[in-house]
Amino acid sequence: MLVLTATAGDLIESQVKRDLGIKDMGTLLPGHGGIMDRLDSILPSAFVTWLILTIFV
């Protein structure tokens, strides 16, 4: 489940960037695409992890 969520988060963020016509979401991490390129798969995965742990634990 986490692999699918991380991949979807990355693909969705890439699609948003394409639609907006921008290469980087920020300048805080030059050469890395910004903070959102680092968090685009972590944030949805963290939510799914929390949800799964809440349901089963």
PDB file with one MODEL, atoms N, CA, C and O in Angstrom:
MODEL        1
ATOM      1  N   MET A   1       0.823  -1.196   0.000  1.00  0.00           N
ATOM      2  CA  MET A   1       0.000   0.000   0.000  1.00  0.00           C
ATOM      3  C   MET A   1       0.865   1.256   0.000  1.00  0.00           C
ATOM      4  O   MET A   1       0.563   2.232  -0.687  1.00  0.00           O
ATOM      5  N   LEU A   2       1.956   1.218   0.787  1.00  0.00           N
ATOM      6  CA  LEU A   2       2.824   2.397   0.856  1.00  0.00           C
ATOM      7  C   LEU A   2       3.534   2.666  -0.467  1.00  0.00           C
ATOM      8  O   LEU A   2       3.737   3.822  -0.839  1.00  0.00           O
ATOM      9  N   VAL A   3       3.907   1.620  -1.169  1.00  0.00           N
ATOM     10  CA  VAL A   3       4.571   1.807  -2.463  1.00  0.00           C
ATOM     11  C   VAL A   3       3.628   2.494  -3.441  1.00  0.00           C
ATOM     12  O   VAL A   3       4.029   3.411  -4.159  1.00  0.00           O
ATOM     13  N   LEU A   4       2.383   2.051  -3.467  1.00  0.00           N
ATOM     14  CA  LEU A   4       1.399   2.673  -4.359  1.00  0.00           C
ATOM     15  C   LEU A   4       1.136   4.127  -3.973  1.00  0.00           C
ATOM     16  O   LEU A   4       1.028   4.992  -4.842  1.00  0.00           O
ATOM     17  N   THR A   5       1.033   4.392  -2.689  1.00  0.00           N
ATOM     18  CA  THR A   5       0.777   5.756  -2.226  1.00  0.00           C
ATOM     19  C   THR A   5       1.952   6.676  -2.546  1.00  0.00           C
ATOM     20  O   THR A   5       1.748   7.802  -2.999  1.00  0.00           O
ATOM     21  N   ALA A   6       3.162   6.214  -2.317  1.00  0.00           N
ATOM     22  CA  ALA A   6       4.342   7.029  -2.608  1.00  0.00           C
ATOM     23  C   ALA A   6       4.460   7.322  -4.102  1.00  0.00           C
ATOM     24  O   ALA A   6       4.766   8.446  -4.500  1.00  0.00           O
ATOM     25  N   THR A   7       4.216   6.311  -4.915  1.00  0.00           N
ATOM     26  CA  THR A   7       4.288   6.499  -6.367  1.00  0.00           C
ATOM     27  C   THR A   7       3.211   7.449  -6.846  1.00  0.00           C
ATOM     28  O   THR A   7       3.477   8.317  -7.678  1.00  0.00           O
ATOM     29  N   ALA A   8       2.005   7.302  -6.338  1.00  0.00           N
ATOM     30  CA  ALA A   8       0.909   8.194  -6.726  1.00  0.00           C
ATOM     31  C   ALA A   8       1.200   9.629  -6.306  1.00  0.00           C
ATOM     32  O   ALA A   8       0.941  10.559  -7.071  1.00  0.00           O
ATOM     33  N   GLY A   9       1.728   9.822  -5.117  1.00  0.00           N
ATOM     34  CA  GLY A   9       2.066  11.172  -4.666  1.00  0.00           C
ATOM     35  C   GLY A   9       3.091  11.824  -5.564  1.00  0.00           C
ATOM     36  O   GLY A   9       2.971  13.006  -5.884  1.00  0.00           O
ATOM     37  N   ASP A  10       4.086  11.082  -5.971  1.00  0.00           N
ATOM     38  CA  ASP A  10       5.119  11.600  -6.863  1.00  0.00           C
ATOM     39  C   ASP A  10       4.536  11.938  -8.228  1.00  0.00           C
ATOM     40  O   ASP A  10       4.833  12.994  -8.787  1.00  0.00           O
ATOM     41  N   LEU A  11       3.710  11.050  -8.768  1.00  0.00           N
ATOM     42  CA  LEU A  11       3.116  11.294 -10.078  1.00  0.00           C
ATOM     43  C   LEU A  11       2.149  12.475 -10.067  1.00  0.00           C
ATOM     44  O   LEU A  11       2.123  13.263 -11.013  1.00  0.00           O
ATOM     45  N   ILE A  12       1.369  12.602  -9.024  1.00  0.00           N
ATOM     46  CA  ILE A  12       0.424  13.717  -8.926  1.00  0.00           C
ATOM     47  C   ILE A  12       1.170  15.042  -8.831  1.00  0.00           C
ATOM     48  O   ILE A  12       0.789  16.015  -9.482  1.00  0.00           O
ATOM     49  N   GLU A  13       2.234  15.087  -8.025  1.00  0.00           N
ATOM     50  CA  GLU A  13       3.006  16.315  -7.899  1.00  0.00           C
ATOM     51  C   GLU A  13       3.675  16.675  -9.223  1.00  0.00           C
ATOM     52  O   GLU A  13       3.748  17.851  -9.577  1.00  0.00           O
ATOM     53  N   SER A  14       4.159  15.682  -9.953  1.00  0.00           N
ATOM     54  CA  SER A  14       4.759  15.930 -11.263  1.00  0.00           C
ATOM     55  C   SER A  14       3.727  16.463 -12.250  1.00  0.00           C
ATOM     56  O   SER A  14       4.035  17.340 -13.056  1.00  0.00           O
ATOM     57  N   GLN A  15       2.520  15.945 -12.193  1.00  0.00           N
ATOM     58  CA  GLN A  15       1.454  16.423 -13.074  1.00  0.00           C
ATOM     59  C   GLN A  15       1.090  17.867 -12.757  1.00  0.00           C
ATOM     60  O   GLN A  15       0.863  18.662 -13.669  1.00  0.00           O
ATOM     61  N   VAL A  16       1.032  18.211 -11.486  1.00  0.00           N
ATOM     62  CA  VAL A  16       0.742  19.593 -11.089  1.00  0.00           C
ATOM     63  C   VAL A  16       1.821  20.525 -11.627  1.00  0.00           C
ATOM     64  O   VAL A  16       1.519  21.599 -12.148  1.00  0.00           O
ATOM     65  N   LYS A  17       3.082  20.109 -11.500  1.00  0.00           N
ATOM     66  CA  LYS A  17       4.180  20.933 -12.013  1.00  0.00           C
ATOM     67  C   LYS A  17       4.083  21.096 -13.521  1.00  0.00           C
ATOM     68  O   LYS A  17       4.321  22.189 -14.035  1.00  0.00           O
ATOM     69  N   ARG A  18       3.737  20.028 -14.245  1.00  0.00           N
ATOM     70  CA  ARG A  18       3.577  20.137 -15.697  1.00  0.00           C
ATOM     71  C   ARG A  18       2.440  21.080 -16.057  1.00  0.00           C
ATOM     72  O   ARG A  18       2.575  21.897 -16.968  1.00  0.00           O
ATOM     73  N   ASP A  19       1.328  20.975 -15.353  1.00  0.00           N
ATOM     74  CA  ASP A  19       0.182  21.844 -15.630  1.00  0.00           C
ATOM     75  C   ASP A  19       0.505  23.311 -15.369  1.00  0.00           C
ATOM     76  O   ASP A  19       0.037  24.192 -16.089  1.00  0.00           O
ATOM     77  N   LEU A  20       1.308  23.572 -14.336  1.00  0.00           N
ATOM     78  CA  LEU A  20       1.684  24.948 -14.007  1.00  0.00           C
ATOM     79  C   LEU A  20       2.846  25.449 -14.861  1.00  0.00           C
ATOM     80  O   LEU A  20       3.128  26.647 -14.883  1.00  0.00           O
ATOM     81  N   GLY A  21       3.514  24.550 -15.553  1.00  0.00           N
ATOM     82  CA  GLY A  21       4.626  24.924 -16.414  1.00  0.00           C
ATOM     83  C   GLY A  21       5.873  25.341 -15.658  1.00  0.00           C
ATOM     84  O   GLY A  21       6.629  26.194 -16.121  1.00  0.00           O
ATOM     85  N   ILE A  22       6.090  24.741 -14.497  1.00  0.00           N
ATOM     86  CA  ILE A  22       7.279  25.069 -13.714  1.00  0.00           C
ATOM     87  C   ILE A  22       8.155  23.836 -13.549  1.00  0.00           C
ATOM     88  O   ILE A  22       7.674  22.704 -13.583  1.00  0.00           O
ATOM     89  N   LYS A  23       9.445  24.077 -13.370  1.00  0.00           N
ATOM     90  CA  LYS A  23      10.368  22.959 -13.193  1.00  0.00           C
ATOM     91  C   LYS A  23      10.552  22.619 -11.722  1.00  0.00           C
ATOM     92  O   LYS A  23      10.572  21.444 -11.357  1.00  0.00           O
ATOM     93  N   ASP A  24      10.684  23.624 -10.882  1.00  0.00           N
ATOM     94  CA  ASP A  24      10.925  23.419  -9.461  1.00  0.00           C
ATOM     95  C   ASP A  24       9.823  24.079  -8.645  1.00  0.00           C
ATOM     96  O   ASP A  24       9.338  25.155  -8.996  1.00  0.00           O
ATOM     97  N   MET A  25       9.428  23.425  -7.546  1.00  0.00           N
ATOM     98  CA  MET A  25       8.383  23.978  -6.674  1.00  0.00           C
ATOM     99  C   MET A  25       8.942  24.989  -5.678  1.00  0.00           C
ATOM    100  O   MET A  25       8.174  25.656  -4.984  1.00  0.00           O
ATOM    101  N   GLY A  26      10.253  25.111  -5.597  1.00  0.00           N
ATOM    102  CA  GLY A  26      10.845  26.056  -4.658  1.00  0.00           C
ATOM    103  C   GLY A  26      12.329  26.191  -4.877  1.00  0.00           C
ATOM    104  O   GLY A  26      12.910  25.500  -5.714  1.00  0.00           O
ATOM    105  N   THR A  27      12.948  27.092  -4.115  1.00  0.00           N
ATOM    106  CA  THR A  27      14.377  27.338  -4.279  1.00  0.00           C
ATOM    107  C   THR A  27      15.176  27.020  -3.017  1.00  0.00           C
ATOM    108  O   THR A  27      16.383  27.258  -2.977  1.00  0.00           O
ATOM    109  N   LEU A  28      14.527  26.492  -2.000  1.00  0.00           N
ATOM    110  CA  LEU A  28      15.226  26.201  -0.752  1.00  0.00           C
ATOM    111  C   LEU A  28      16.299  25.121  -0.929  1.00  0.00           C
ATOM    112  O   LEU A  28      17.351  25.179  -0.294  1.00  0.00           O
ATOM    113  N   LEU A  29      16.033  24.149  -1.783  1.00  0.00           N
ATOM    114  CA  LEU A  29      17.016  23.097  -2.090  1.00  0.00           C
ATOM    115  C   LEU A  29      17.389  23.204  -3.571  1.00  0.00           C
ATOM    116  O   LEU A  29      16.832  22.478  -4.395  1.00  0.00           O
ATOM    117  N   PRO A  30      18.312  24.088  -3.921  1.00  0.00           N
ATOM    118  CA  PRO A  30      18.666  24.265  -5.330  1.00  0.00           C
ATOM    119  C   PRO A  30      19.157  22.959  -5.961  1.00  0.00           C
ATOM    120  O   PRO A  30      19.932  22.219  -5.356  1.00  0.00           O
ATOM    121  N   GLY A  31      18.702  22.692  -7.167  1.00  0.00           N
ATOM    122  CA  GLY A  31      19.102  21.481  -7.871  1.00  0.00           C
ATOM    123  C   GLY A  31      18.316  20.246  -7.491  1.00  0.00           C
ATOM    124  O   GLY A  31      18.520  19.181  -8.073  1.00  0.00           O
ATOM    125  N   HIS A  32      17.425  20.367  -6.529  1.00  0.00           N
ATOM    126  CA  HIS A  32      16.635  19.217  -6.082  1.00  0.00           C
ATOM    127  C   HIS A  32      15.146  19.400  -6.344  1.00  0.00           C
ATOM    128  O   HIS A  32      14.352  18.527  -5.993  1.00  0.00           O
ATOM    129  N   GLY A  33      14.754  20.498  -6.944  1.00  0.00           N
ATOM    130  CA  GLY A  33      13.351  20.708  -7.264  1.00  0.00           C
ATOM    131  C   GLY A  33      12.545  21.317  -6.146  1.00  0.00           C
ATOM    132  O   GLY A  33      11.331  21.473  -6.284  1.00  0.00           O
ATOM    133  N   GLY A  34      13.158  21.656  -5.073  1.00  0.00           N
ATOM    134  CA  GLY A  34      12.436  22.276  -3.967  1.00  0.00           C
ATOM    135  C   GLY A  34      11.992  21.267  -2.926  1.00  0.00           C
ATOM    136  O   GLY A  34      12.185  20.060  -3.078  1.00  0.00           O
ATOM    137  N   ILE A  35      11.401  21.782  -1.879  1.00  0.00           N
ATOM    138  CA  ILE A  35      10.953  20.955  -0.755  1.00  0.00           C
ATOM    139  C   ILE A  35       9.865  19.973  -1.195  1.00  0.00           C
ATOM    140  O   ILE A  35       9.879  18.819  -0.768  1.00  0.00           O
ATOM    141  N   MET A  36       8.934  20.402  -2.030  1.00  0.00           N
ATOM    142  CA  MET A  36       7.836  19.518  -2.428  1.00  0.00           C
ATOM    143  C   MET A  36       8.327  18.286  -3.179  1.00  0.00           C
ATOM    144  O   MET A  36       7.707  17.227  -3.089  1.00  0.00           O
ATOM    145  N   ASP A  37       9.426  18.405  -3.915  1.00  0.00           N
ATOM    146  CA  ASP A  37       9.967  17.221  -4.585  1.00  0.00           C
ATOM    147  C   ASP A  37      10.526  16.223  -3.587  1.00  0.00           C
ATOM    148  O   ASP A  37      10.657  15.042  -3.910  1.00  0.00           O
ATOM    149  N   ARG A  38      10.855  16.661  -2.399  1.00  0.00           N
ATOM    150  CA  ARG A  38      11.334  15.759  -1.344  1.00  0.00           C
ATOM    151  C   ARG A  38      10.167  15.177  -0.550  1.00  0.00           C
ATOM    152  O   ARG A  38      10.270  14.070  -0.020  1.00  0.00           O
ATOM    153  N   LEU A  39       9.066  15.909  -0.465  1.00  0.00           N
ATOM    154  CA  LEU A  39       7.943  15.486   0.376  1.00  0.00           C
ATOM    155  C   LEU A  39       6.775  14.889  -0.401  1.00  0.00           C
ATOM    156  O   LEU A  39       5.827  14.395   0.208  1.00  0.00           O
ATOM    157  N   ASP A  40       6.822  14.923  -1.732  1.00  0.00           N
ATOM    158  CA  ASP A  40       5.663  14.514  -2.524  1.00  0.00           C
ATOM    159  C   ASP A  40       5.259  13.056  -2.319  1.00  0.00           C
ATOM    160  O   ASP A  40       4.088  12.722  -2.499  1.00  0.00           O
ATOM    161  N   SER A  41       6.170  12.199  -1.959  1.00  0.00           N
ATOM    162  CA  SER A  41       5.788  10.814  -1.696  1.00  0.00           C
ATOM    163  C   SER A  41       5.727  10.513  -0.199  1.00  0.00           C
ATOM    164  O   SER A  41       5.045   9.578   0.220  1.00  0.00           O
ATOM    165  N   ILE A  42       6.435  11.300   0.601  1.00  0.00           N
ATOM    166  CA  ILE A  42       6.458  11.058   2.047  1.00  0.00           C
ATOM    167  C   ILE A  42       5.135  11.451   2.700  1.00  0.00           C
ATOM    168  O   ILE A  42       4.628  10.721   3.551  1.00  0.00           O
ATOM    169  N   LEU A  43       4.576  12.582   2.317  1.00  0.00           N
ATOM    170  CA  LEU A  43       3.350  13.062   2.974  1.00  0.00           C
ATOM    171  C   LEU A  43       2.156  12.125   2.776  1.00  0.00           C
ATOM    172  O   LEU A  43       1.507  11.779   3.762  1.00  0.00           O
ATOM    173  N   PRO A  44       1.836  11.699   1.552  1.00  0.00           N
ATOM    174  CA  PRO A  44       0.728  10.748   1.416  1.00  0.00           C
ATOM    175  C   PRO A  44       1.012   9.417   2.108  1.00  0.00           C
ATOM    176  O   PRO A  44       0.103   8.805   2.668  1.00  0.00           O
ATOM    177  N   SER A  45       2.260   8.968   2.073  1.00  0.00           N
ATOM    178  CA  SER A  45       2.612   7.709   2.723  1.00  0.00           C
ATOM    179  C   SER A  45       2.477   7.806   4.235  1.00  0.00           C
ATOM    180  O   SER A  45       2.054   6.849   4.883  1.00  0.00           O
ATOM    181  N   ALA A  46       2.831   8.953   4.802  1.00  0.00           N
ATOM    182  CA  ALA A  46       2.676   9.143   6.242  1.00  0.00           C
ATOM    183  C   ALA A  46       1.209   9.072   6.641  1.00  0.00           C
ATOM    184  O   ALA A  46       0.869   8.483   7.667  1.00  0.00           O
ATOM    185  N   PHE A  47       0.344   9.668   5.837  1.00  0.00           N
ATOM    186  CA  PHE A  47      -1.088   9.618   6.136  1.00  0.00           C
ATOM    187  C   PHE A  47      -1.615   8.185   6.066  1.00  0.00           C
ATOM    188  O   PHE A  47      -2.369   7.758   6.941  1.00  0.00           O
ATOM    189  N   VAL A  48      -1.223   7.447   5.037  1.00  0.00           N
ATOM    190  CA  VAL A  48      -1.684   6.063   4.893  1.00  0.00           C
ATOM    191  C   VAL A  48      -1.138   5.201   6.034  1.00  0.00           C
ATOM    192  O   VAL A  48      -1.850   4.337   6.547  1.00  0.00           O
ATOM    193  N   THR A  49       0.100   5.424   6.430  1.00  0.00           N
ATOM    194  CA  THR A  49       0.666   4.689   7.555  1.00  0.00           C
ATOM    195  C   THR A  49      -0.121   4.957   8.822  1.00  0.00           C
ATOM    196  O   THR A  49      -0.463   4.028   9.553  1.00  0.00           O
ATOM    197  N   TRP A  50      -0.410   6.225   9.087  1.00  0.00           N
ATOM    198  CA  TRP A  50      -1.210   6.590  10.259  1.00  0.00           C
ATOM    199  C   TRP A  50      -2.594   5.917  10.194  1.00  0.00           C
ATOM    200  O   TRP A  50      -3.073   5.388  11.197  1.00  0.00           O
ATOM    201  N   LEU A  51      -3.227   5.940   9.022  1.00  0.00           N
ATOM    202  CA  LEU A  51      -4.554   5.357   8.862  1.00  0.00           C
ATOM    203  C   LEU A  51      -4.530   3.857   9.127  1.00  0.00           C
ATOM    204  O   LEU A  51      -5.386   3.338   9.844  1.00  0.00           O
ATOM    205  N   ILE A  52      -3.559   3.163   8.556  1.00  0.00           N
ATOM    206  CA  ILE A  52      -3.449   1.712   8.745  1.00  0.00           C
ATOM    207  C   ILE A  52      -3.180   1.379  10.212  1.00  0.00           C
ATOM    208  O   ILE A  52      -3.787   0.459  10.760  1.00  0.00           O
ATOM    209  N   LEU A  53      -2.278   2.118  10.845  1.00  0.00           N
ATOM    210  CA  LEU A  53      -1.986   1.858  12.257  1.00  0.00           C
ATOM    211  C   LEU A  53      -3.178   2.162  13.148  1.00  0.00           C
ATOM    212  O   LEU A  53      -3.401   1.469  14.141  1.00  0.00           O
ATOM    213  N   THR A  54      -3.948   3.193  12.805  1.00  0.00           N
ATOM    214  CA  THR A  54      -5.142   3.528  13.573  1.00  0.00           C
ATOM    215  C   THR A  54      -6.193   2.426  13.466  1.00  0.00           C
ATOM    216  O   THR A  54      -6.858   2.096  14.448  1.00  0.00           O
ATOM    217  N   ILE A  55      -6.335   1.868  12.288  1.00  0.00           N
ATOM    218  CA  ILE A  55      -7.359   0.844  12.055  1.00  0.00           C
ATOM    219  C   ILE A  55      -6.970  -0.489  12.723  1.00  0.00           C
ATOM    220  O   ILE A  55      -7.809  -1.136  13.350  1.00  0.00           O
ATOM    221  N   PHE A  56      -5.718  -0.890  12.588  1.00  0.00           N
ATOM    222  CA  PHE A  56      -5.322  -2.225  13.008  1.00  0.00           C
ATOM    223  C   PHE A  56      -4.664  -2.310  14.380  1.00  0.00           C
ATOM    224  O   PHE A  56      -4.479  -3.413  14.894  1.00  0.00           O
ATOM    225  N   VAL A  57      -4.311  -1.206  14.978  1.00  0.00           N
ATOM    226  CA  VAL A  57      -3.646  -1.273  16.287  1.00  0.00           C
ATOM    227  C   VAL A  57      -4.555  -0.705  17.351  1.00  0.00           C
ATOM    228  O   VAL A  57      -4.184  -0.668  18.524  1.00  0.00           O
TER     229      VAL A  57
ENDMDL
END
